[in-house]
Every structure is written in C-alpha cells, then in structure tokens.
Amino acid sequence: MLNKIALVPFVALLAVGGCATTEQTETASGKRDFSEVLYLRGQFNWWDIAPEYKVKKVGDDLYRTEVSLKADGQPYGFKFGNATWSAGTNCGYLSEEFKTIKIGEPAKANCSAVFEDFMFTPPETGTYAFFFDNSGETPVVLVKPAE
C-alpha cells in the first residue's frame, strides 16, 4: 500500500510533464528560427559555444556570424550546432562534395550530421563571415571575407 501511495505523485508528474512542449519560434516562412540556438563551432574555438559565435538573423531564413582566422595553410574544421549537438541543429556537410568550403561557394548542409565537419582553409589572415541559409529545401553554408 505504501508503495502505491509513493507512486501517485510520480505518475502525476509524468502525466503533466508528458504534456509539456518545447516552444520554438518560427520565421515568416514557417521554418524554425535558429537565431536563439545556433552557434558556429569549430577548431578556432575548441568546438565550444560562446556568445560571439552565436548566429544573428540577417534575413528571413539567413543567419550570420564572424570569426577571425589565421592563414597558416591548415584547414579549420567547423559546423553550425546548438549547445548540446542536438539532431536537427548539428549541421555539417551533406556529402563529400560539400566538405571543403571555398570562399563564395555555397555548400549543402545536413543538420543531423555526426562526424561531417566542414573544412575551410582561409587564403589570408582576417575576419570571415560564416552564413547559414535555411531558405531552401536543404540548408546551405557559405563563407566570405567579412565586410
């Protein structure tokens, strides 16, 4: 009898918790708004999250952040991801043809990536703008020199 009484609050908590939902904001197009959760993560920041690498919304489904990189001939691995690398917000390359990023050339992304890190070798030391474009059917990543 005592076990049944102890179970009642637990079952009630599960019932209420099961009804809870995580609220996500959407853009005008009806797609998820990534501006509150997405970060540029890579070798340049030890794959960590930091406020300066959080994306900013610059269009309806277009996000941008900047990073200063040193041109030492070595590629930087990176992804766009949230704080916990959750499926749907862990964005690496879609297929091998999009693994290596070249300036100004869009590369298709897979936001359920596990080990598919993009690679970018900066041609010169400077600040680069990293874009995440979710306007199409498949997300796209683009890198350009920052203005």
C-alpha positions in Angstrom: 0.0 0.0 0.0 2.8 2.4 0.9 4.5 1.7 -2.5 1.3 2.7 -4.3 1.0 5.9 -2.4 4.6 6.8 -3.2 3.9 6.2 -6.9 0.9 8.5 -7.2 3.0 11.8 -7.2 5.5 10.3 -9.6 2.8 9.2 -12.1 1.1 12.6 -11.8 4.4 14.3 -12.6 4.9 12.1 -15.6 1.4 12.9 -16.9 1.9 16.6 -16.6 5.4 16.5 -18.0 4.3 14.4 -20.9 2.0 17.2 -22.0 4.7 19.9 -22.0 6.2 21.0 -25.3 9.3 22.9 -26.1 8.3 26.2 -27.8 10.2 27.0 -30.9 9.8 30.3 -32.7 9.4 30.3 -36.5 10.4 32.7 -39.3 7.8 34.2 -41.7 8.3 31.2 -44.0 7.2 28.9 -41.2 10.7 27.4 -40.7 12.5 27.2 -37.4 14.2 30.4 -36.2 17.8 29.4 -35.4 18.9 32.7 -34.1 18.4 31.7 -30.5 20.1 28.3 -30.6 22.7 28.1 -33.4 26.4 28.7 -32.9 29.4 28.4 -35.2 31.6 25.7 -33.6 35.0 24.6 -34.7 38.7 24.2 -34.1 39.1 28.0 -33.8 37.0 28.0 -30.6 37.8 24.4 -29.4 34.3 23.3 -30.6 32.8 25.3 -27.7 29.9 27.7 -27.7 30.4 31.4 -27.0 28.2 34.5 -27.4 30.5 35.9 -30.1 29.9 32.8 -32.3 26.1 32.8 -31.9 24.4 33.4 -35.2 22.5 36.6 -35.9 19.5 36.7 -38.1 20.2 38.8 -41.2 17.3 37.7 -43.4 14.1 35.6 -43.1 16.0 32.3 -43.0 19.5 33.6 -43.2 22.0 33.7 -40.3 25.5 35.0 -40.0 28.4 35.2 -37.6 32.1 36.2 -37.9 35.4 34.7 -36.8 39.0 35.9 -37.2 41.2 33.2 -38.7 44.9 32.8 -39.3 46.0 31.8 -42.7 48.6 29.1 -41.9 47.8 26.7 -44.7 45.8 24.4 -42.4 42.1 23.9 -42.7 39.7 24.7 -39.9 37.0 22.1 -39.2 33.7 23.6 -38.2 29.9 23.1 -38.0 26.9 25.0 -37.0 25.3 23.5 -33.9 23.4 24.2 -30.8 24.8 23.9 -27.2 24.1 20.1 -27.0 24.7 19.0 -30.6 21.1 18.0 -30.9 19.7 16.3 -34.0 18.3 19.0 -36.3 20.8 21.6 -35.1 24.1 19.7 -35.7 24.9 21.0 -39.2 27.8 19.5 -41.1 28.3 18.8 -44.8 25.6 16.9 -46.7 28.0 14.8 -48.8 31.8 14.6 -49.5 31.5 17.1 -52.4 30.4 19.8 -49.9 33.1 19.0 -47.3 35.7 21.6 -48.4 34.3 25.1 -48.3 35.7 27.7 -50.8 35.1 31.4 -50.5 31.8 32.4 -52.0 30.7 28.9 -53.0 27.6 27.5 -51.3 27.8 24.1 -49.7 24.8 21.9 -48.8 24.4 21.0 -45.1 23.0 18.1 -43.2 21.6 19.2 -39.8 21.6 15.7 -38.4 25.3 15.3 -39.0 27.5 13.4 -36.6 31.1 13.5 -37.9 30.7 15.5 -41.1 32.7 18.6 -40.3 33.1 21.3 -43.0 36.7 22.2 -43.7 37.8 25.8 -44.6 41.3 27.0 -45.3 41.4 30.8 -45.2 43.5 32.2 -48.1 44.7 35.1 -45.9 44.6 36.0 -42.3 41.5 38.0 -41.5 37.9 38.0 -40.4 35.4 35.8 -42.2 31.6 35.8 -42.3 30.0 32.4 -42.0 26.4 32.2 -43.3 23.8 29.5 -42.6 21.0 29.8 -45.2 17.8 27.8 -44.4 15.6 29.3 -47.1 15.7 26.4 -49.5 14.8 22.7 -49.1 18.3 21.9 -48.0 20.3 24.3 -45.7 23.4 25.9 -47.3 26.6 27.2 -45.7 28.7 30.0 -47.2 31.9 31.7 -46.2 33.0 35.1 -47.4 35.5 37.7 -46.2 33.7 40.0 -43.6 33.0 43.5 -44.7 
